[in-house]
Amino acid sequence: MQYSELLAIGVKSLLILISFFIVSFQTFCQSQLPPQFLDGKAIVFISNAPGARPIMQWEGIAKEVHPALVEAGGDPVAYFELEEVTLSEEIQGAYAKTFSQRLIKNILILTRTGNGDFYVNILEYSGNEAIINTANPWSLHSRDIETLKESLVAAGKGTRSKNLMPLEVPTFLSPLVGGGQAANSTAASNIPVSARFVAKNPLNLDIFKLGIPLSGASGETALLSRYRYDLYGKSEEEALAAQKAEKANLERIFDQYYPHQTEFLTEIRSDEQLIDDRVQFVLTRVEGREADLMESMGLNPSGLASPDRIVVKYYIKFLVRNELYIGPKWDADPDGQTALVDFLKNLQIEP
């Protein structure tokens, strides 16, 4: 073999080797945890699909991943179920105030979808009611919990953490509403009851438009809900198809039960943008334990026959004064369509 041929082969081999190291280095860098996660307290939200197999409770998932997060260099100071935090804007805002008081820097969201896959997303705490912002998160996907733990530990290798005294065991703080037990009138001292909730109908519905958010579209506080197990990872086409079907059903209901102007909201818009478009009212849907919802809205649930049943409740947010009108009659129902129809009917009640 000629010297020139040997030289060409040698150069080619060297280039391949260099390319391998470049790709490996890039992959390694891309897999590293974000710097802010290694320098500040983190809150962990878990959204766990009930139909995923094998069956796991969200608290069990927290206990599994906590040692891996600590070994990776994180400082997870508290774990919450995502659905509890996003129960309503009022509740989410109360959690945000607590996080600000505790000087939280990071939000880690662990989503377990219906097929059993795990998705981790890490973002900086926004410092406001939205809790997170629209920035691209650091993300990780694993098929099972063991691989997830290994990947988290690997992502922290080769980096120096400034979190020097993380908790050795996961902490589960009492939820701001309820807590998984039947509620009563004397055990609600930890519930943030706000004067913003008004048990009346709003005035001037005939003058200004009522905004009706479709799935995936609401105020800025809805960003967090996109990480729920039932919403996470939906393609734009799937989201648009769901919105189209949802809009058709809502149009039928509103044509029959609501005589005033409406505007369907298909994307996230700020309150200021909505007001500029003469949308001063926004319909809001919440779902949860009936006793929890009543307590969060300043009502006494002691007369409920089934305080633990899951119901849907609608109310109207008045953007200008930041008031929340739940109506003069309690009309929550396990069936979302029934709850909406009853709420719209009750809007006709004279003050």
PyMOL commands that set and color helices and strands:
alter all, ss='L'
color gray80, all
select helices_A, chain A and resi 3-31+35-38+58-71+82-85+89-101+145-156+220-227+236-257+271-276+290-296+336-346
alter helices_A, ss='H'
color red, helices_A
select strands_A, chain A and resi 42-48+76-81+106-112+118-124+138-142+197-198+209-213+262-265+279-289+310-318+323-325
alter strands_A, ss='S'
color yellow, strands_A
deselect
rebuild
show_as cartoon
